[in-house]
């Protein structure tokens, strides 16, 4: 069977990676449920997407450790049988790569703006784009920040 593609399929693979990491490495149980809920919301926004079935099957299989009876019922409605015998879904690494990332812009630790930037952007260029944001400039009051904290691909925080 051909692997589905597109934003919904990418979200499904990201959810697989997050839930697997949360269970295997972090032993966290609340964040995987939240990740599956986000995936279900994406499915609801685009039910006609060709990857919707793959995403639905992924969501059902990922809730199996938390709600085995409900997951089994849903799995049967999707045409499957014996979910507990099915292998755990695996994320396709190529579907986890992103061209752009959302970077949070903060001033004194408070959210002021968000930017969509290329994933490969350099730190200096990222700081320049962050400073150019009108919403950030309004809180810098024309001054120079005392400190700039950059977490590549995640956030830029100006301390004034």
Secondary structure, 3 states (H helix, E strand, C coil): CCCCCCHHHHHHHHHHHHHHHHHHHHCCCHHHHHHHHHHHHHHHHCCCCCCHHHHHHHHHHHHCCCCHHHHHHHHHHCCCCCHHHCCCCCCCHHHHCCCEEEEEEEECCEEEEEEEEECCCCHHHHHHHHHHCHHHHHHHCCCCCCEEEEECCCEEEEEC
